[in-house]
Amino acid sequence: MKLSEIADRLGIKIKTKDCDTAREVKGCYISDLLSDVMANAKEGDIWITLQTHPNIVAVASLKNLSGIIITNNRTPENDTMKKAEDEHIAIASSPLSTFETGGLLYKMLGC
């Protein structure tokens, strides 16, 4: 499923400009620990987290993730947005909890 389709179906807005919303999402990884994501997320996963700082972009880029969804209506820091736009990493913000966002995404991806 494409990132843009996921955003539409979840009712969330992608905050970053110039990112690849046609990118295929192959799976999902949920964690707030950067080291855990670096060790276990797979290329093409979308990452669900509460974190808003610039290091999330570095991890997403390193792991070649499809994008990042920040939950609980949190807003990414300005430095995070700039870094994401520079690296063409999609960041979306969800008003839902991590649990709700992950559950809906699980159903969408047919896991």
C-alpha distances in whole Angstrom, upper triangle without the diagonal:
4,7,8,7,7,10,11,11,13,15,15,16,16,19,19,20,19,16,13,11,9,8,6,6,7,9,12,15,18,21,24,26,25,27,24,21,23,24,21,18,16,14,11,11,11,15,16,20,23,24,25,27,26,26,22,22,24,22,18,20,22,19,16,14,11,13,15,15,19,20,23,23,25,25,24,28,29,29,25,24,26,25,21,22,24,22,19,17,15,17,16,18,18,21,20,22,20,20,19,16,15,16,13,10,12,12,8,7,10,12
4,5,5,6,9,10,11,12,14,14,14,13,16,16,17,16,13,10,7,5,5,4,6,9,11,13,16,18,21,23,25,24,26,25,21,23,24,22,18,16,14,11,11,11,14,16,19,22,23,23,25,24,24,21,19,22,21,17,18,20,18,15,13,9,11,13,14,18,19,23,22,23,23,22,25,26,26,23,21,23,22,19,19,21,19,16,14,12,14,14,17,17,20,20,22,20,21,20,16,16,17,15,12,14,15,11,10,14,15
4,5,5,6,9,10,11,12,11,11,9,13,13,14,13,10,8,5,6,6,6,6,10,11,12,14,16,19,21,23,22,24,23,19,21,23,20,17,16,14,10,10,8,12,13,16,19,20,19,21,21,21,18,16,19,18,14,16,19,16,14,11,7,8,10,11,14,16,19,19,19,19,18,22,22,23,19,18,20,19,15,16,18,16,13,11,9,10,10,13,14,17,17,19,18,19,18,14,14,16,14,11,14,15,12,11,15,16
4,5,5,6,9,10,10,10,9,8,12,12,13,13,10,9,5,6,8,9,10,13,15,15,18,19,22,23,26,25,27,26,22,24,26,24,20,19,18,14,14,12,15,16,18,21,22,21,23,23,23,20,19,22,21,17,19,22,20,17,15,11,11,12,12,16,17,20,19,20,19,19,22,23,24,20,18,20,20,17,16,19,18,14,13,10,12,10,13,14,17,18,20,19,21,19,15,16,18,15,13,16,16,13,13,17,19
4,5,5,6,8,10,10,11,11,15,16,17,17,14,12,8,8,10,10,10,13,14,15,18,19,22,24,27,26,29,27,24,26,27,25,21,20,19,15,15,13,16,16,19,22,23,23,26,25,26,22,21,24,23,20,21,24,22,19,16,13,13,14,14,17,18,20,20,21,21,22,25,26,27,23,21,24,24,20,20,23,21,18,16,13,14,13,15,15,17,17,20,19,20,17,14,15,16,13,11,14,13,10,11,14,16
4,5,5,6,8,8,10,10,14,15,17,17,14,13,9,10,11,10,9,11,12,12,15,16,19,21,23,23,26,24,21,23,25,22,18,18,17,14,12,10,13,13,16,18,20,20,23,23,24,20,19,22,21,18,20,22,20,18,14,11,11,12,11,14,14,17,17,19,19,19,23,24,25,22,20,23,23,19,20,23,21,18,15,12,12,10,12,12,15,14,16,15,16,14,11,12,13,10,8,11,11,8,9,12,14
4,6,5,6,5,6,7,11,13,14,15,13,12,9,11,12,12,11,14,14,14,16,17,19,20,23,23,26,24,21,24,26,23,20,20,19,16,14,11,13,13,15,17,19,18,21,21,22,19,18,22,21,18,20,23,21,19,15,12,11,11,9,12,13,15,14,16,16,17,20,21,23,19,18,20,21,17,18,21,20,16,14,11,10,8,10,9,12,13,15,15,16,14,11,13,14,11,10,14,14,11,13,16,18
4,6,5,6,8,10,13,15,16,17,16,15,11,12,14,14,14,17,17,17,19,20,23,24,27,27,30,28,25,27,29,27,23,23,22,18,17,15,17,16,19,20,22,22,25,25,26,23,22,25,25,21,23,26,24,22,19,15,14,15,13,15,16,18,16,19,19,20,23,24,26,23,21,23,24,20,20,24,23,19,18,14,14,11,12,12,14,14,17,17,18,16,13,15,16,12,12,15,14,11,14,17,19
4,5,8,10,12,16,18,20,21,18,17,13,14,15,15,14,16,16,15,18,19,22,24,27,27,30,27,25,27,29,26,23,23,22,19,17,15,17,16,19,20,23,23,26,27,27,24,24,27,25,22,24,27,25,23,19,16,16,16,13,16,15,17,17,19,20,21,25,26,28,25,23,26,26,23,23,26,25,22,20,16,16,13,13,12,14,13,16,16,16,13,11,13,13,9,9,12,11,8,11,14,16
4,5,9,11,14,17,19,20,18,18,14,16,16,16,14,16,15,14,16,16,19,20,24,24,27,25,22,25,27,24,21,22,22,18,16,13,14,13,15,17,19,20,23,24,25,21,21,25,23,20,23,26,23,22,18,16,14,13,11,13,12,13,13,16,17,18,22,24,25,22,21,24,24,21,22,25,24,21,19,15,14,10,10,8,10,9,12,12,13,10,8,10,11,7,8,11,11,9,12,15,16
4,7,10,13,16,18,20,18,18,14,16,18,18,16,19,19,17,19,19,21,22,26,26,29,27,25,28,30,27,24,24,24,21,19,16,17,15,17,18,20,20,23,24,26,22,22,26,25,22,24,27,26,24,20,18,16,15,12,13,12,14,12,15,16,18,21,23,25,22,20,23,24,21,21,25,24,21,19,15,14,10,10,8,9,10,13,14,16,12,10,14,14,11,12,15,15,13,16,18,20
4,7,9,12,15,17,15,16,13,15,16,17,15,19,18,16,18,17,19,20,23,23,26,25,22,25,27,25,22,23,22,19,17,14,14,13,14,15,17,16,19,20,22,19,19,22,22,19,21,24,23,21,18,15,13,12,9,10,10,12,10,12,13,14,18,19,21,18,16,20,20,17,18,22,21,18,16,12,10,7,6,6,8,9,12,13,15,13,10,13,15,12,12,16,16,14,16,19,21
4,6,9,11,14,13,14,11,14,15,17,16,20,19,18,19,19,21,21,24,23,27,26,23,25,28,26,23,23,22,19,18,15,15,14,15,16,17,16,18,19,21,18,17,21,21,18,20,23,23,21,18,15,12,12,10,11,12,13,11,12,12,13,16,17,19,16,14,17,18,15,15,19,18,16,14,10,9,6,6,8,10,12,15,16,18,16,13,16,18,16,15,19,19,17,19,22,23
4,6,8,10,9,10,8,12,13,15,14,18,18,17,18,18,20,20,22,21,25,24,21,23,26,24,21,21,20,17,16,13,13,13,15,16,16,14,17,16,18,16,14,18,18,15,17,20,20,18,15,12,9,9,9,10,12,15,13,13,12,11,15,15,16,14,11,14,15,11,11,15,15,12,10,7,6,4,7,9,13,15,17,17,19,18,14,17,19,17,15,19,20,18,18,22,23
4,7,10,9,12,11,15,15,18,17,21,21,19,20,19,20,20,22,21,24,25,21,23,26,25,22,23,21,19,18,15,15,15,15,15,15,12,14,14,17,15,13,17,18,15,17,20,20,18,16,14,11,10,10,10,13,15,12,12,9,9,11,11,13,11,8,11,12,10,9,13,14,11,10,7,6,5,7,11,13,16,18,18,21,20,17,19,22,20,18,22,23,21,22,26,26
4,7,6,10,10,14,14,17,17,20,21,19,20,20,21,20,22,21,24,24,21,22,25,25,21,22,20,18,18,15,15,16,16,17,16,13,14,13,16,14,11,15,16,14,14,18,18,16,15,13,10,10,11,12,15,18,15,14,12,10,12,11,12,10,7,8,10,7,6,10,10,8,7,6,6,8,10,14,17,19,21,20,23,22,19,21,24,22,20,23,25,23,23,27,27
4,6,9,10,13,14,18,18,22,23,22,23,23,24,24,26,24,27,27,24,25,28,27,24,24,21,19,20,17,18,19,20,21,19,17,18,16,18,17,14,17,19,16,16,20,20,18,17,15,13,14,15,16,19,21,19,18,15,14,15,13,14,13,9,10,11,9,6,9,11,8,9,8,9,11,14,17,20,22,24,24,27,26,22,24,27,25,23,26,27,24,25,28,29
4,7,9,11,12,16,17,21,22,22,23,24,25,25,27,24,27,28,24,24,28,27,24,23,20,18,19,17,19,20,21,23,21,19,20,17,19,18,15,17,19,16,15,19,19,16,16,14,13,15,16,18,21,24,22,21,18,16,18,16,16,15,11,11,12,9,6,9,9,6,8,8,11,13,16,19,23,25,26,25,28,27,24,25,28,26,23,26,28,25,24,28,29
4,6,9,9,13,14,17,18,18,20,21,22,22,24,22,24,25,21,21,24,24,20,19,16,14,15,14,15,17,19,20,19,18,18,16,18,15,12,15,16,13,12,16,16,13,12,10,9,11,14,16,19,22,20,20,18,16,17,16,16,14,11,12,12,8,7,9,8,4,6,5,9,11,15,18,21,23,24,23,25,25,21,22,25,23,20,23,25,22,21,25,26
4,5,6,9,11,14,16,17,19,21,23,23,25,23,25,25,21,21,24,23,19,18,15,12,14,13,15,17,20,22,21,20,21,19,20,17,14,17,17,13,13,16,16,12,11,8,9,12,14,17,20,24,22,22,20,18,21,20,20,17,15,16,15,11,11,12,11,7,8,7,11,12,16,18,22,23,25,23,25,25,21,21,24,22,19,21,23,20,19,22,23
4,5,8,10,14,15,16,18,20,22,23,25,23,26,25,21,22,25,23,19,18,16,12,14,12,15,16,19,21,21,20,21,20,21,18,16,19,19,15,15,18,17,14,12,9,9,12,13,16,19,22,20,21,19,18,21,21,21,18,16,17,17,13,13,15,14,10,9,7,10,11,14,16,20,21,22,21,23,22,18,19,21,19,16,19,20,16,16,20,21
4,6,9,12,15,16,19,21,24,25,27,25,27,26,23,24,26,24,20,18,15,12,14,13,16,18,21,24,24,23,25,23,24,21,19,21,20,17,17,20,18,15,13,10,11,14,16,19,21,25,24,24,23,22,24,24,24,21,19,21,20,16,16,18,16,12,12,11,14,14,18,19,22,23,25,23,25,24,20,20,22,20,17,19,20,16,15,19,20
4,6,9,12,14,16,19,21,23,24,22,24,23,19,20,22,20,17,15,12,8,10,10,14,16,19,22,22,22,23,21,21,18,16,18,17,14,14,16,15,11,10,6,9,12,14,18,20,24,23,23,23,21,24,24,23,20,19,20,19,15,15,17,14,11,10,10,13,14,17,19,23,23,24,22,24,23,19,19,21,19,16,18,19,16,14,18,18
4,6,9,12,15,18,20,23,24,22,24,22,19,20,21,19,15,13,11,7,9,9,13,16,19,22,23,23,25,23,23,20,18,20,18,15,15,17,15,12,10,7,10,13,15,19,21,24,24,24,24,23,26,26,26,23,21,23,21,18,19,20,17,15,13,12,15,15,19,19,23,22,23,21,22,21,18,17,19,17,14,15,16,13,11,14,15
4,6,8,11,14,17,19,21,20,21,19,16,17,19,16,12,11,9,5,6,6,10,13,16,19,20,21,23,22,21,18,17,18,17,13,15,16,13,11,8,6,8,11,12,16,18,21,22,22,22,21,24,25,25,21,21,23,21,18,19,21,18,15,13,12,13,14,17,17,20,20,20,18,19,18,15,13,15,14,10,12,13,11,8,12,12
4,7,10,14,17,20,21,20,21,19,15,17,17,14,11,9,8,5,5,8,11,14,17,21,22,23,24,24,22,19,19,20,17,14,16,17,13,12,9,8,11,13,15,18,20,23,24,24,25,24,27,28,28,24,24,26,24,20,22,23,20,18,16,15,17,17,19,19,23,21,21,19,19,19,16,14,16,15,11,11,13,11,8,11,10
4,7,10,14,17,18,18,19,16,13,15,15,12,9,8,9,7,4,6,9,11,14,18,19,21,23,23,21,18,18,19,16,14,16,17,13,12,10,9,11,12,13,16,17,21,22,22,23,22,25,27,27,23,23,25,23,20,22,24,21,19,16,15,16,16,18,18,21,19,18,15,16,16,13,11,12,13,9,8,11,10,7,10,8
4,7,10,13,15,15,16,13,11,13,14,11,8,8,10,8,5,5,6,7,11,15,16,18,20,20,19,15,16,17,14,12,15,16,12,13,9,9,10,10,10,13,14,17,19,19,20,20,23,25,24,21,21,24,22,19,21,23,20,19,15,14,14,14,15,15,18,16,15,12,13,13,11,8,10,11,8,8,11,11,9,11,10
4,7,10,11,11,13,10,7,11,11,8,6,8,10,10,6,6,5,6,9,13,14,16,18,18,16,13,15,16,12,11,14,14,11,13,9,11,11,10,10,12,13,17,19,18,20,19,21,24,23,19,21,23,21,18,21,23,20,19,16,15,14,15,16,15,18,16,15,11,12,14,11,9,12,13,11,10,14,14,12,15,12
4,7,9,11,12,9,8,12,12,10,9,11,14,13,10,8,6,5,6,10,11,14,16,17,16,12,15,16,13,12,16,16,14,15,12,13,12,10,10,10,11,14,16,16,18,17,20,23,22,19,20,23,21,19,22,24,21,21,17,16,14,14,14,14,16,14,12,8,9,12,10,7,11,13,11,11,15,15,14,16,14
4,6,8,9,7,7,10,11,10,9,13,15,16,12,11,8,7,6,8,9,13,14,16,14,11,14,15,12,12,16,16,14,16,13,15,14,11,11,11,11,14,16,15,17,16,18,22,21,18,20,22,20,19,22,24,21,21,18,17,15,16,15,15,17,15,13,9,11,14,13,11,14,16,15,15,18,19,18,20,18
4,6,9,8,8,11,13,12,12,15,17,18,15,13,9,8,5,6,6,10,11,13,11,9,13,14,12,13,16,16,15,17,15,17,15,11,11,10,11,13,15,13,15,14,16,19,18,15,18,21,19,18,21,23,21,21,18,17,15,16,15,15,17,16,13,10,13,16,14,13,17,19,17,18,21,22,21,24,22
4,5,5,6,9,10,11,11,15,17,18,16,15,11,11,9,10,9,12,12,14,11,10,13,13,10,12,16,15,14,17,15,18,16,14,14,13,15,17,19,17,18,16,17,21,19,17,19,22,19,19,22,23,21,22,19,19,17,18,18,19,21,19,17,14,16,19,18,16,19,22,20,20,24,24,23,25,23
4,5,5,6,9,10,10,13,15,17,14,14,11,12,10,11,9,12,11,11,8,7,10,10,7,10,12,11,11,14,13,16,14,12,14,14,16,18,20,17,18,16,17,19,17,15,18,19,16,16,20,20,18,19,16,17,16,18,18,19,22,21,19,16,18,21,19,18,21,23,21,21,25,25,24,26,24
4,5,5,6,9,10,13,15,18,16,16,13,14,13,15,13,15,14,15,11,11,13,12,9,12,14,12,11,15,15,18,17,16,17,17,19,22,23,21,22,19,20,23,21,18,21,22,19,19,23,23,20,22,19,20,19,21,22,23,25,24,22,19,20,23,22,20,23,25,23,23,27,27,25,27,24
4,5,5,6,8,11,14,16,14,14,11,12,12,14,13,16,16,17,13,12,15,14,10,12,15,13,12,15,14,17,16,15,16,16,18,20,23,21,22,20,22,24,23,20,22,24,21,20,24,24,21,23,19,20,19,21,21,22,24,22,20,16,18,21,19,17,20,22,20,20,23,24,22,24,21
4,5,5,5,9,11,13,10,11,8,10,10,13,12,15,15,15,12,9,12,11,7,9,12,10,8,11,10,13,13,12,14,14,16,19,21,19,20,18,20,22,20,17,19,21,18,17,21,21,18,19,16,17,16,18,19,19,22,21,19,15,17,20,17,15,19,20,18,18,22,21,19,22,19
4,6,6,9,10,13,12,13,11,13,13,16,14,16,16,15,11,10,12,10,6,8,10,8,7,10,10,14,14,14,16,17,19,23,24,22,22,20,21,23,21,18,20,21,18,17,21,20,17,19,16,18,17,20,21,22,25,24,22,19,21,23,21,19,22,24,21,21,25,24,22,24,22
4,6,9,11,14,13,15,13,15,15,18,17,20,19,18,15,14,15,14,10,12,14,11,9,13,13,16,17,16,19,20,21,25,26,25,25,23,24,27,24,21,24,25,22,21,24,24,21,22,19,21,21,23,24,25,27,26,24,20,21,24,22,19,22,24,22,21,25,25,22,24,21
4,6,10,12,10,12,11,13,14,17,17,20,20,20,16,14,16,15,11,12,14,12,9,12,12,15,15,15,17,18,20,23,25,24,25,23,25,27,25,22,24,26,23,21,24,25,21,22,19,20,20,21,22,23,26,24,22,18,19,21,19,16,19,21,18,17,21,21,19,20,17
4,7,9,7,9,8,11,12,16,16,18,18,18,15,13,14,13,10,9,12,10,7,9,8,11,12,12,14,16,18,21,23,22,23,21,23,25,23,20,21,23,20,18,21,22,19,19,15,16,16,18,20,20,23,22,20,16,18,20,17,14,17,19,16,15,19,19,16,18,16
4,6,6,9,10,13,15,19,19,20,21,20,18,15,15,15,11,10,12,11,7,8,7,10,12,13,16,18,20,24,25,24,25,23,25,27,25,22,23,24,21,19,22,22,18,18,15,16,17,19,21,22,25,24,22,19,20,21,19,16,19,19,16,16,19,18,15,17,15
4,6,9,10,14,16,20,19,21,21,19,17,15,14,14,11,9,10,9,6,5,5,8,10,13,16,18,21,25,25,25,25,22,24,26,24,21,21,22,19,17,19,20,16,15,13,14,16,18,21,22,25,25,24,21,22,23,20,18,20,21,17,17,20,18,15,18,17
4,7,9,13,16,19,19,20,21,20,18,15,14,15,13,10,11,12,8,6,5,5,8,11,14,17,19,23,24,23,23,21,24,25,24,20,20,22,19,16,18,19,15,14,12,12,14,16,19,20,23,22,22,19,20,21,18,16,18,18,14,15,17,15,13,16,15
4,6,10,13,16,17,18,19,19,17,14,14,15,12,9,11,12,9,8,5,6,8,9,11,14,16,20,21,21,21,19,22,24,23,19,20,22,19,16,19,20,17,15,12,12,13,14,16,17,20,19,19,16,17,17,14,12,15,15,11,12,15,14,11,14,13
4,7,10,13,14,15,17,17,16,12,12,14,12,9,12,13,10,10,6,5,5,6,7,11,13,16,17,17,18,16,19,21,21,17,17,19,18,14,17,19,16,14,11,10,10,10,13,13,17,16,16,13,15,15,11,10,13,13,10,11,14,13,11,14,14
4,6,10,11,12,14,14,13,9,11,13,10,8,11,13,10,11,7,8,6,5,6,8,10,14,15,15,16,14,17,19,19,15,16,18,16,14,17,19,16,15,11,10,10,10,12,12,16,15,14,11,13,14,11,10,13,14,11,12,16,15,14,17,16
4,7,9,11,14,15,14,11,12,15,12,11,15,16,14,14,11,11,9,6,5,6,7,11,12,12,14,13,16,19,19,15,16,19,18,15,18,20,18,17,14,12,10,10,10,10,12,11,10,7,10,11,8,7,11,12,10,12,15,15,14,17,16
4,5,8,11,13,12,9,12,14,12,11,15,16,15,16,13,14,11,7,6,5,6,9,11,10,12,11,14,17,17,14,15,18,17,15,18,20,19,18,15,13,11,11,10,10,12,12,10,7,10,12,10,10,14,15,13,15,18,18,18,21,19
4,7,10,13,12,10,13,15,14,14,18,19,18,19,16,17,14,10,8,5,6,7,9,7,10,10,12,16,16,13,15,18,17,16,19,21,20,20,16,15,12,11,10,10,11,11,9,8,11,13,11,12,16,17,16,18,21,21,21,24,23
4,6,9,9,7,10,12,12,12,15,17,16,18,15,17,13,10,10,7,9,10,11,8,9,8,10,13,13,10,13,16,14,14,17,19,18,18,15,14,11,12,11,12,14,14,13,11,15,17,15,15,19,20,19,20,24,23,23,26,25
4,7,8,7,9,12,12,13,15,17,17,18,16,17,13,10,10,7,10,11,11,7,7,5,6,9,10,7,9,12,12,11,14,16,16,16,13,13,10,11,10,12,14,15,15,14,17,19,16,17,21,21,20,23,25,25,25,28,27
4,6,6,8,10,11,12,14,16,17,18,17,18,15,12,13,11,13,15,15,11,10,7,6,9,7,6,9,11,10,11,14,15,15,16,14,14,12,14,13,16,18,19,18,17,21,22,20,21,24,25,23,25,28,27,27,30,29
4,5,6,7,9,10,11,13,15,16,15,16,14,12,14,12,16,18,17,14,12,8,7,9,6,4,8,9,7,8,11,12,11,13,11,13,11,14,15,18,20,22,21,19,23,24,22,22,26,26,24,26,29,28,27,31,30
4,5,5,6,9,10,11,12,14,14,16,14,12,14,13,16,19,19,16,15,11,11,12,10,8,11,12,9,10,14,13,12,14,12,14,13,16,16,19,22,22,21,19,22,24,22,21,25,26,24,25,29,28,27,30,28
4,5,5,6,9,10,11,12,11,13,10,8,11,10,13,16,16,14,13,10,11,13,11,8,10,12,10,9,13,13,12,13,10,11,10,13,14,16,19,19,18,16,19,21,18,18,22,22,20,22,25,24,23,26,25
4,5,5,6,8,10,10,10,11,9,8,11,12,15,18,18,15,14,11,11,12,10,7,9,10,7,6,10,10,8,9,7,9,9,12,14,17,20,21,21,18,22,23,20,20,23,23,21,23,26,24,23,27,26
4,6,5,6,9,10,10,13,12,11,15,15,19,22,21,19,17,14,14,15,12,10,12,12,8,9,12,11,9,11,9,12,12,16,18,21,24,24,23,21,24,25,22,22,26,26,23,25,28,27,25,28,27
4,5,5,6,8,8,12,11,10,13,14,17,21,21,19,18,15,16,17,15,12,14,15,12,11,14,14,11,13,10,13,13,16,17,20,23,23,22,19,21,23,20,19,23,24,21,22,25,24,23,26,24
4,6,5,6,5,8,7,7,11,13,16,20,20,18,17,14,16,17,15,12,13,14,11,9,13,13,10,10,7,9,10,13,15,18,21,21,20,18,20,22,18,17,21,21,18,20,23,21,20,23,22
4,5,5,6,9,9,10,14,16,19,23,23,21,19,16,17,18,15,13,14,14,10,9,12,11,7,9,7,10,12,15,18,21,24,24,24,21,24,25,22,21,24,24,21,23,26,24,22,25,24
4,6,8,11,12,13,17,18,21,25,25,23,22,19,20,20,18,15,17,17,13,12,15,14,11,13,11,14,15,18,21,23,27,27,26,23,25,27,23,22,26,26,23,24,27,25,23,26,25
4,5,9,10,12,15,17,20,24,24,23,22,19,21,22,20,17,18,19,16,14,17,16,13,14,11,14,15,18,20,22,25,25,24,21,23,24,21,19,23,23,20,20,24,22,20,23,21
4,7,9,11,15,17,20,24,24,23,22,19,21,22,20,17,17,18,15,13,15,15,11,11,9,11,14,16,19,21,25,25,24,21,23,24,21,20,23,23,19,20,23,21,19,22,21
4,5,8,11,14,17,21,21,20,20,17,19,21,19,16,16,18,15,12,14,15,12,11,8,9,11,13,16,18,21,21,21,18,20,21,17,16,19,19,15,17,20,18,16,19,18
4,7,10,13,16,20,20,19,19,17,20,21,20,16,16,17,15,12,14,15,12,10,8,7,10,11,15,16,20,20,20,17,19,20,16,15,18,17,14,15,18,15,14,17,17
4,7,10,13,17,16,16,15,13,16,17,17,13,13,15,13,10,12,14,11,9,6,5,6,8,11,13,17,17,17,15,18,18,14,14,17,16,13,16,18,16,15,19,18
4,6,10,13,13,12,12,11,14,15,15,11,11,14,13,10,12,15,13,11,8,6,5,6,8,10,14,14,14,12,15,15,12,12,16,15,13,15,18,16,16,19,19
4,6,10,10,10,11,10,14,16,16,13,13,16,15,12,15,18,16,14,11,8,6,5,6,7,10,10,11,9,12,12,9,10,13,13,11,14,16,15,15,19,18
4,7,7,6,8,8,11,14,15,12,12,16,15,13,16,18,17,16,13,11,7,6,5,6,9,9,9,8,12,12,10,11,15,14,13,16,19,18,18,21,21
4,5,6,9,10,14,17,18,15,15,19,19,17,19,22,21,20,17,14,11,9,6,5,6,6,6,6,9,9,7,10,13,13,13,15,17,17,18,21,21
4,5,9,12,15,18,20,17,17,21,21,20,22,25,24,23,20,17,14,11,8,6,5,5,5,7,10,10,9,12,14,14,15,18,20,20,21,24,23
4,6,10,13,15,18,16,15,19,20,18,20,23,23,22,19,16,12,10,6,5,4,7,8,10,13,12,11,14,17,16,17,20,21,21,22,25,25
4,7,9,12,15,12,13,16,17,16,18,21,21,20,17,15,11,10,7,8,8,10,10,11,15,15,13,16,19,18,18,21,23,23,24,27,27
4,6,9,11,10,10,13,14,13,15,18,18,18,15,14,10,9,7,9,10,13,14,14,18,18,16,18,21,21,20,23,25,24,25,29,28
4,6,8,6,6,10,11,10,12,15,15,15,13,12,8,9,8,11,13,15,16,15,19,19,17,19,22,22,21,24,26,25,25,29,28
4,5,5,6,9,10,11,12,14,15,16,14,14,11,13,12,15,16,19,19,19,22,23,21,22,26,26,24,27,30,28,29,32,32
4,5,5,6,9,10,11,12,14,15,14,14,12,14,14,17,19,21,22,22,26,26,23,25,28,28,27,30,32,30,31,34,34
4,5,5,6,9,10,11,12,14,13,14,13,15,16,19,21,23,24,23,27,27,24,26,29,29,27,30,33,31,31,34,34
4,5,5,6,9,10,11,12,10,11,9,12,13,16,19,21,21,20,23,24,21,22,26,25,24,26,29,27,27,31,30
4,5,5,6,9,10,10,9,9,8,10,12,15,18,20,21,20,24,24,21,22,26,25,23,26,28,27,27,30,30
4,5,5,6,9,10,10,11,11,14,15,19,22,24,25,24,28,28,25,26,29,28,26,29,32,30,29,33,33
4,5,5,6,8,8,11,11,14,16,20,23,24,25,23,27,27,24,25,28,28,25,28,31,29,28,32,31
4,5,5,6,5,7,7,11,13,17,20,22,22,21,24,24,21,22,25,25,22,25,27,25,24,28,28
4,5,5,6,8,9,12,15,19,22,24,25,24,27,27,23,24,28,26,24,27,29,26,26,30,30
4,6,8,11,12,16,18,22,25,27,28,26,30,30,26,27,30,29,27,29,32,29,28,32,32
4,6,9,11,15,18,21,25,26,26,25,28,28,24,25,28,27,24,27,29,27,26,29,29
4,6,9,13,16,19,23,24,25,23,26,26,23,23,26,25,22,25,27,24,23,27,27
4,6,10,13,16,20,21,22,20,23,23,19,19,23,22,19,21,24,21,20,24,24
4,7,10,13,17,18,19,18,20,20,16,17,20,19,16,19,21,19,18,22,22
4,7,10,14,15,16,15,18,18,14,15,19,18,15,19,21,19,19,22,23
4,7,10,12,13,13,16,15,12,14,16,15,13,17,19,17,17,21,21
4,7,9,11,11,14,13,10,13,16,15,14,17,19,18,19,22,22
4,5,8,9,11,10,7,11,13,12,12,15,16,16,17,20,21
4,7,9,12,10,9,12,14,13,14,17,18,18,20,22,23
4,7,8,6,6,9,11,10,12,14,15,16,18,20,20
4,5,5,6,8,10,11,12,14,16,17,18,20,20
4,6,5,6,8,10,10,12,14,15,16,18,17
4,6,5,6,9,10,10,12,14,15,17,16
4,5,5,6,9,10,11,12,14,16,15
4,6,5,6,9,10,11,12,14,14
4,6,5,6,9,10,10,12,11
4,5,5,6,9,10,11,10
4,5,5,6,9,10,11
4,5,5,6,9,9
4,6,5,6,6
4,6,5,7
4,5,8
4,6
4
